[in-house]
Amino acid sequence: MSENRETSRGGPGILGRMDTVLDQDACWRAVTARDARFDGRFFTGVVSTGVYCRPVCPARTPKRENVVFHRTAAAAEAAGLRACLRCRPETAPDFAGWRGEAPRGGAWRGTANTVSRALALIEAGALDTADTEALAARLGLGERQLRRLFRQHLGAAPVSVAQTRRVLLAKQLIHETDLAMADVALAAGFGSVRRFNETFLALYGRPPSDLRRRRGEAEAGGTIRLGLAYRPPYDWPAMMQALAARDVDDEKVVDGVWTRRLRAGIDGTEGAVAVRSGGPGRAAVEVRIGVLKALPGVLARVRRVFDLAADPEAIARDLSADPALRAALAAWPGLRPPGDWIDSHETAPSDRLPSGDATTTARAERWRPWRAYGALYWTRTKEQYDDQAA
């Protein structure tokens, strides 16, 4: 299979023809090397054990003939595989390439952007309370077309993606919190505790409580603490500075911690969320909510505000083609534009430009699909130049 642009330019290329087929040989090389650059870009299905893993799984490398690679966790689970209990696929960093932001021309518009919008709605719980037909109507297309687009870009149907999201969030809550199992079911988006138990029994052959390693006192309605993964580098001071400068009524930044008040009319619950750096590759999130089923939507918005799905390697590689940005990317690695808590835009976040002068807008065409990042580095470069001139 011919290699894609990422491979030819030295990056971690894994996609084959039409950017929808995985390069199985490239994936295998990543697995044998346990290359962290590929974490979240694909998942390793081991047919002999019925498990799917992250490329960085510390377990013994399986035989090549027993391995099939999947683009998403949903595709792996649709193939009848269950998440590995050792490498915990639910903790892998999200991959923006499946959200219409892959570093190839045109990926920022068209059908990929429709899938991106659908994923954002599913993450916020759109299929927890409605069906695929209603989701398709919100996107302005037919249910059959939506299912076709999901199969093409994600390798799984919308309902499978939603089910995988529930299972992986529930699995993370089981491992990282002391919530009672009934509360885990509600917080992960399951319609009932019975459905929650049935799903875990079918996937793991055991009740969900058997997956809990930590044994603490369950406190319903307390603060939920989770870690959300991202790909380093990440400039936390710059992000916190940008968030503090927004002057939003319900948000504030104090001592490196961003907090936002949650409101029932927007978030489906009253409460608050706080985010800080949790160490390399991990954002520490604390959520205090009165309605547990609102948790998926809150976490989805946190990921958007902090741009946790960004691919800094692809961004730096593509934007370095502009000589004016090359030095800035090396000087300030990990800059990311903050996202909106309430997002109604049609375009991908990576392609949005802040209001600016015509010169920046014209130049930004060469930065696509990373115009938002290009504008951020362009502004930082101009600020440095002005400081030096002064």
Secondary structure, 3 states (H helix, E strand, C coil): CCCCHHHHCCCCCCECHHHCCECHHHHHHHHHHCCHHHECCEEEEECCCCEEECCCCCCCCCCHHHEEEECCHHHHHHCCCEECCCCCHHHCCCCHHHHCCCCCCCCCCCHHHHHHHHHHHHHCCHHHHCCHHHHHHHHCCCHHHHHHHHHHHHCCCHHHHHHHHHHHHHHHHHHHCCCCHHHHHHHHCCCCHHHHHHHHHHHHCCCHHHHCCCCCCCCCCCEEEEEEECCCCCCHHHHHHHHHCCCCCCEEEECCEEEEEECHHHHCCCEEEEEEECCCCEEEEEEEECCHHHHHHHHHHHHHHCCCCCCHHHHHHHHCCCHHHHHHHHHCCCCCCCCCCCCCCCCCHHHCCCCCCHHHHHHHHHHCCCHHHHHHHHHHHHHHHHHHHC
